[in-house]
Amino acid sequence: MSEKITEQTIEAISILAKLTLSEEEKQQAMADMEAMLQYIDQLNDLDTEGVEPMSHVFPVCNVYREDEVQEFGSREAILKNAPAVKNDSFQVPKTID
């Protein structure tokens, strides 16, 4: 297999990713990417005859339901879970001055 990942490729990727790589890191990145491409090339050896293309492993279907108004619970029961209550509402720290 010929070398697919070049130093120019690594340089371009590092610029796009806004990374500053040392020479050692560039060499390691080249080796890692080359190994990834070799692994991906193994997929070309798989027999996919008769396999339909799919976007998900499991069948995907939307589940629709009618909107129904339901009781949520009493205000008192809900406020029991609040760490702090003020004027029958959740009290939260001030976030804007």
C-alpha positions, -999 to +999 in steps of 0.1 A: +000+000+000+014+034-009+015+062+016-018+080+016-011+105+044+016+130+037+033+156+058+013+182+037-019+165+047-010+167+083+000+203+080-033+212+063-053+193+090-034+210+118-041+244+103-078+236+099-079+223+135-059+253+147-033+229+162+005+235+166+022+201+163+058+193+169+076+171+144+072+141+167+034+148+169+032+151+132+049+118+126+027+101+152-004+117+136+007+104+102+012+069+115-022+070+134-041+082+103-024+057+081-034+029+105-070+042+105-071+042+067-056+007+065-083-005+089-110+012+069-096-004+037-105-038+052-142-029+047-136-031+009-129-068+014-163-075+029-190-092+008-219-069+009-238-085-020-275-085-013-272-061+017-295-032+015-281+003+024-294+016+056-291+048+077-297+031+111-290-004+125-325-007+138-357+003+120-367+038+128-403+050+129-419+080+145-442+074+174-471+098+174-496+103+201-525+127+208-517+156+230-538+153+262-540+178+290-532+161+323-529+171+358-493+177+367-495+177+405-502+201+433-481+232+437-473+222+473-460+188+463-439+202+435-424+229+458-414+203+483-386+194+460-373+229+458-341+238+477-355+273+483-391+287+479-401+323+478-437+336+471-449+301+462-422+297+435-387+282+431-361+306+445-330+307+424-298+327+426-296+360+408-278+356+375-279+391+360-270+423+377 
